[in-house]
Amino acid sequence: MYGLTCDNLVAADVVTADGRLVRASEDENSDLLWGLRGAGANFGVVTSYELRTHAIPPAMFAGMLIVPNDDQAGDVIGGYREYVEAAPEQLVTALATILAPPAPFVPAEMVGAPMLGMVVLWIGNPDEGQEAMRPLQELTAHGMDLTQPMPYTSFQELLDDFAPKGWLNYHRGLHLSGLPDGIVEPFLEAGRQIHSPMTQGIMFRHGGAVARVPEDATAAGNRDAAYMAHPIACWATPEETEGEMAWVRQFSNAVAPASTGGTYLNFEPGTTVADVKSGFGEEKYRRLTDLKDTWDPGNVFRSNHNIPPTGWTPQPVVPTQSRA
């Protein structure tokens, strides 16, 4: 409804690679502000942000709707897709494949079973939200309804328990052109193959204000993607690594037919030039290279999804010797 956070960045104070403190805004160093809106880690250290904010109610109707990931789950996703793609922008949603946690609201016999969840929020009056959510509640009437009025901060914390401190993790962010029938069952099957109780497969519904911003208005790209697939593998021991990485590949292959080829770099671990270009596209990458040439020609800020300046090559590491 309100776009990306970077769309609401009005200005920033930035320490540049050569030690200057500069202001980036629409009126001052506007080229730098353009880069900060989506590729900021490449151009300096931001010491303060000025953000446009939006008033929201103290409590909104939100939560999760959860059903078994079984032979009815595909029909649930079909009904979900039909409703949310025609719903007002105030309805914010995502799908999630998870294993039922050992929580008080989960019957003991269902703990550990593959489940399909809808993460839902209505931005506005809770009573209006409950009415707007009714079709989704009817779709999931055979499952668990965990929706109620809650503060936005509580909604943001819904999935926090799936990221225990100290666990290993690997995730991706894959932009999708849509949610076609051909990827629904493979997406669900990947959910049925989850082994770690903390691994989850997310499918965000995008569009709205994100898509209305012109593609060249900010460094952030892939605005026309209708969905984003976000596999999050999270596991406890190194011995599980191979299996969890295989699960991420299975999930990625499941949604590949709908992929735009673009990625959301905040969720992407790859740092090659090809990886970075997938987040911006060729044309925008060239513009970002020009910006890098201006603001960080020595590539001081490179421990990230790096956009190297023109002609930059890594310095070879010379091994040191010590005397006994």
C-alpha positions as CSV (number, residue, x, y, z in Angstrom):
1,M,0.0,0.0,0.0
2,Y,2.9,2.4,0.8
3,G,5.6,1.0,-1.5
4,L,9.1,-0.1,-0.5
5,T,10.9,1.5,2.5
6,C,13.4,3.0,0.0
7,D,10.5,4.7,-1.8
8,N,9.8,6.6,1.4
9,L,13.4,7.7,1.9
10,V,13.3,11.5,1.6
11,A,16.9,12.4,2.5
12,A,20.0,11.0,4.1
13,D,23.3,12.3,5.6
14,V,26.2,10.2,4.1
15,V,29.9,9.9,4.9
16,T,31.6,9.3,1.6
17,A,34.6,7.1,0.7
18,D,36.9,10.2,0.9
19,G,35.6,11.2,4.4
20,R,33.1,14.0,3.4
21,L,29.7,14.4,5.1
22,V,27.1,15.2,2.4
23,R,23.4,15.5,2.2
24,A,21.4,13.5,-0.3
25,S,17.9,14.6,-1.2
26,E,15.8,15.5,-4.3
27,D,17.4,19.0,-4.2
28,E,21.0,18.1,-3.2
29,N,23.1,15.3,-4.6
30,S,19.9,13.8,-6.1
31,D,22.0,11.2,-8.0
32,L,23.2,9.8,-4.7
33,L,19.7,9.7,-3.3
34,W,18.6,7.7,-6.4
35,G,21.4,5.1,-5.6
36,L,20.6,5.0,-1.9
37,R,17.0,3.9,-2.8
38,G,18.0,0.3,-3.4
39,A,21.8,0.1,-3.7
40,G,22.9,2.3,-0.8
41,A,25.6,0.1,0.7
42,N,27.8,0.8,-2.3
43,F,28.2,4.5,-1.9
44,G,28.9,5.5,1.7
45,V,28.0,5.3,5.4
46,V,24.5,6.7,6.1
47,T,24.6,8.4,9.5
48,S,20.9,9.6,9.5
49,Y,17.8,8.9,7.5
50,E,14.8,11.1,6.8
51,L,11.8,9.0,6.0
52,R,8.2,9.7,5.0
53,T,5.9,8.0,7.5
54,H,2.2,6.9,7.2
55,A,-0.4,6.9,9.9
56,I,-1.9,3.5,10.7
57,P,-4.4,2.4,13.4
58,P,-3.0,1.3,16.7
59,A,-4.5,-2.2,16.0
60,M,-5.4,-3.8,12.7
61,F,-7.0,-7.1,11.8
62,A,-4.2,-9.5,11.1
63,G,-2.6,-12.9,11.8
64,M,-2.4,-16.3,10.1
65,L,-4.8,-18.8,8.5
66,I,-3.4,-22.3,8.5
67,V,-4.6,-25.5,6.8
68,P,-3.0,-28.9,6.2
69,N,-0.6,-29.0,3.2
70,D,-2.7,-31.9,1.6
71,D,-4.6,-32.6,-1.6
72,Q,-7.0,-29.7,-0.8
73,A,-4.1,-27.1,-0.5
74,G,-3.9,-26.5,-4.2
75,D,-7.6,-25.4,-4.3
76,V,-7.0,-23.2,-1.3
77,I,-4.1,-21.4,-3.2
78,G,-6.4,-21.1,-6.3
79,G,-9.1,-19.4,-4.3
80,Y,-6.5,-17.2,-2.5
81,R,-5.0,-16.1,-5.8
82,E,-8.4,-15.2,-7.3
83,Y,-9.3,-13.1,-4.3
84,V,-6.1,-11.3,-3.5
85,E,-5.4,-10.3,-7.1
86,A,-8.7,-8.4,-7.1
87,A,-8.7,-7.2,-3.5
88,P,-7.9,-3.6,-2.3
89,E,-4.3,-2.7,-1.6
90,Q,-5.2,-2.5,2.1
91,L,-5.1,-6.3,2.1
92,V,-1.5,-7.4,2.6
93,T,-0.8,-11.2,2.2
94,A,1.7,-14.0,1.8
95,L,1.6,-17.7,1.6
96,A,3.9,-19.9,3.7
97,T,4.7,-23.6,3.8
98,I,5.8,-24.7,7.3
99,L,5.8,-27.6,9.7
100,A,3.2,-27.2,12.4
101,P,5.0,-26.0,15.5
102,P,4.6,-27.4,19.0
103,A,2.4,-24.4,20.0
104,P,-0.7,-24.3,22.3
105,F,-3.0,-23.7,19.3
106,V,-1.8,-26.8,17.4
107,P,-3.4,-30.2,18.3
108,A,-0.7,-32.6,19.5
109,E,-1.3,-35.1,16.6
110,M,-0.6,-32.3,14.1
111,V,2.8,-31.1,15.4
112,G,5.4,-31.6,12.7
113,A,2.9,-32.0,9.9
114,P,3.3,-30.0,6.6
115,M,1.0,-27.0,6.7
116,L,0.0,-24.1,4.4
117,G,-0.4,-20.7,6.0
118,M,-1.7,-17.4,4.8
119,V,-0.1,-14.4,6.5
120,V,-2.7,-11.6,6.3
121,L,-3.1,-8.0,7.4
122,W,-5.7,-5.3,6.6
123,I,-4.3,-1.8,6.8
124,G,-7.2,0.1,8.3
125,N,-10.2,-0.3,10.6
126,P,-10.2,-3.8,12.2
127,D,-13.9,-4.2,11.6
128,E,-13.4,-3.5,7.9
129,G,-10.5,-5.9,8.0
130,Q,-12.4,-8.7,9.4
131,E,-15.1,-8.3,6.7
132,A,-12.4,-8.1,4.0
133,M,-10.7,-11.3,5.4
134,R,-13.9,-13.3,5.4
135,P,-13.4,-15.0,2.0
136,L,-10.0,-16.2,3.0
137,Q,-11.4,-17.4,6.3
138,E,-14.0,-19.4,4.4
139,L,-11.3,-20.9,2.2
140,T,-9.5,-22.1,5.3
141,A,-12.4,-23.0,7.5
142,H,-11.1,-26.6,7.8
143,G,-7.9,-25.3,9.5
144,M,-6.8,-22.9,12.2
145,D,-7.8,-19.2,12.3
146,L,-5.2,-17.2,14.2
147,T,-6.5,-13.7,13.1
148,Q,-7.5,-10.9,15.4
149,P,-6.9,-7.2,16.0
150,M,-3.2,-6.6,16.8
151,P,-0.6,-3.8,16.6
152,Y,1.6,-3.8,13.4
153,T,4.6,-4.6,15.5
154,S,3.0,-7.9,16.6
155,F,2.2,-8.7,13.0
156,Q,5.8,-8.2,12.1
157,E,6.8,-10.7,14.8
158,L,4.6,-13.5,13.7
159,L,7.3,-15.7,12.2
160,D,10.2,-14.6,14.5
161,D,10.1,-18.0,16.3
162,F,11.3,-19.6,13.0
163,A,14.7,-17.9,13.3
164,P,16.3,-19.2,16.6
165,K,19.5,-17.5,17.5
166,G,22.6,-19.5,16.6
167,W,21.0,-21.7,13.9
168,L,22.4,-21.9,10.3
169,N,20.4,-20.4,7.5
170,Y,20.2,-19.9,3.7
171,H,17.6,-18.0,1.8
172,R,16.7,-16.5,-1.6
173,G,14.5,-13.8,-3.1
174,L,13.1,-14.7,-6.5
175,H,10.7,-12.3,-8.4
176,L,7.8,-14.0,-10.1
177,S,5.6,-12.7,-12.9
178,G,2.6,-14.4,-11.4
179,L,1.3,-17.5,-9.5
180,P,0.3,-19.8,-12.4
181,D,-1.3,-23.2,-11.9
182,G,1.9,-24.9,-13.0
183,I,3.9,-23.9,-10.0
184,V,1.3,-24.4,-7.3
185,E,1.7,-28.2,-6.8
186,P,5.5,-28.1,-7.0
187,F,5.5,-25.2,-4.4
188,L,3.3,-27.3,-2.1
189,E,5.4,-30.4,-2.7
190,A,8.5,-28.5,-1.7
191,G,6.6,-27.6,1.5
192,R,5.9,-31.3,2.1
193,Q,9.7,-32.0,1.8
194,I,10.7,-29.6,4.7
195,H,12.8,-31.5,7.3
196,S,13.9,-28.8,9.7
197,P,11.1,-27.4,11.9
198,M,12.4,-23.9,11.3
199,T,12.5,-24.0,7.5
200,Q,9.7,-22.3,5.6
201,G,8.8,-21.4,2.0
202,I,7.3,-17.9,1.6
203,M,5.4,-16.4,-1.3
204,F,4.7,-12.7,-1.0
205,R,2.0,-10.9,-2.9
206,H,3.4,-7.7,-4.4
207,G,2.0,-5.0,-6.8
208,G,0.2,-2.0,-5.5
209,A,2.3,1.1,-4.8
210,V,5.5,-0.9,-5.4
211,A,4.6,-1.4,-9.0
212,R,3.3,2.1,-9.6
213,V,6.8,3.7,-9.1
214,P,8.5,4.0,-12.5
215,E,11.3,1.4,-12.9
216,D,13.9,4.0,-13.5
217,A,12.9,6.2,-10.5
218,T,15.0,4.4,-8.0
219,A,17.9,1.9,-8.0
220,A,15.5,-0.8,-6.6
221,G,14.3,-2.9,-9.5
222,N,11.9,-5.6,-10.6
223,R,8.9,-3.5,-9.7
224,D,6.5,-5.2,-12.1
225,A,6.8,-8.6,-10.4
226,A,3.5,-9.8,-9.0
227,Y,4.9,-12.1,-6.4
228,M,8.2,-12.9,-4.7
229,A,9.3,-16.4,-3.7
230,H,11.4,-16.5,-0.5
231,P,12.7,-20.0,0.6
232,I,14.2,-19.8,4.1
233,A,16.2,-22.8,5.2
234,C,17.1,-22.8,8.8
235,W,18.8,-25.7,10.6
236,A,20.5,-26.6,13.8
237,T,23.7,-28.6,12.9
238,P,26.3,-28.7,10.1
239,E,25.3,-32.2,9.4
240,E,22.0,-31.0,8.1
241,T,23.5,-28.5,5.7
242,E,23.5,-30.6,2.5
243,G,19.9,-31.6,2.9
244,E,18.7,-28.1,3.6
245,M,20.6,-26.7,0.6
246,A,19.0,-29.4,-1.5
247,W,15.6,-28.2,-0.3
248,V,16.4,-24.6,-1.3
249,R,17.2,-25.9,-4.8
250,Q,14.0,-27.9,-4.9
251,F,12.0,-24.8,-3.9
252,S,13.8,-22.6,-6.4
253,N,13.2,-25.1,-9.2
254,A,9.5,-25.4,-8.2
255,V,8.9,-21.7,-8.9
256,A,11.4,-21.3,-11.8
257,P,8.7,-21.4,-14.5
258,A,7.2,-18.2,-13.2
259,S,10.5,-16.4,-12.5
260,T,11.2,-13.1,-14.2
261,G,15.0,-13.8,-13.8
262,G,15.2,-10.9,-11.3
263,T,16.1,-11.3,-7.7
264,Y,15.6,-9.3,-4.5
265,L,19.2,-8.8,-3.3
266,N,18.3,-8.3,0.4
267,F,17.4,-12.0,0.4
268,E,20.1,-13.2,-2.0
269,P,23.4,-14.6,-0.8
270,G,25.2,-14.6,-4.2
271,T,27.6,-11.7,-4.8
272,T,29.0,-12.3,-8.3
273,V,28.5,-9.7,-11.0
274,A,25.7,-11.9,-12.5
275,D,24.0,-12.1,-9.1
276,V,24.1,-8.4,-8.6
277,K,22.9,-7.7,-12.2
278,S,19.9,-9.9,-11.5
279,G,18.8,-7.5,-8.8
280,F,19.0,-4.4,-11.0
281,G,19.1,-5.3,-14.7
282,E,21.7,-4.4,-17.3
283,E,20.7,-0.8,-17.9
284,K,20.3,0.1,-14.2
285,Y,23.6,-1.7,-13.4
286,R,25.4,0.6,-15.9
287,R,23.9,3.7,-14.2
288,L,25.0,2.4,-10.8
289,T,28.5,1.8,-12.2
290,D,28.6,5.5,-13.2
291,L,27.4,6.5,-9.8
292,K,30.1,4.3,-8.2
293,D,32.8,6.0,-10.4
294,T,31.6,9.3,-8.9
295,W,31.2,8.5,-5.3
296,D,33.5,5.5,-4.6
297,P,36.0,5.1,-7.4
298,G,38.4,3.2,-5.1
299,N,35.6,0.6,-4.2
300,V,36.0,1.2,-0.4
301,F,32.5,-0.1,0.1
302,R,32.7,-3.6,-1.4
303,S,31.8,-6.1,1.4
304,N,28.3,-6.3,0.0
305,H,26.4,-7.0,-3.2
306,N,29.2,-5.0,-4.8
307,I,28.9,-2.7,-7.8
308,P,32.6,-2.2,-8.7
309,P,33.8,1.0,-10.3
310,T,35.0,1.0,-13.9
311,G,38.2,-0.9,-14.3
312,W,38.5,-2.1,-10.7
313,T,40.1,-5.4,-10.0
314,P,40.7,-7.0,-6.6
315,Q,44.2,-6.6,-5.2
316,P,46.0,-9.9,-4.9
317,V,46.5,-11.2,-1.4
318,V,50.2,-11.5,-0.7
319,P,50.9,-14.2,1.9
320,T,53.0,-13.1,4.8
321,Q,55.9,-15.0,6.4
322,S,56.8,-14.9,10.1
323,R,60.1,-15.8,11.6
324,A,60.4,-18.4,14.3
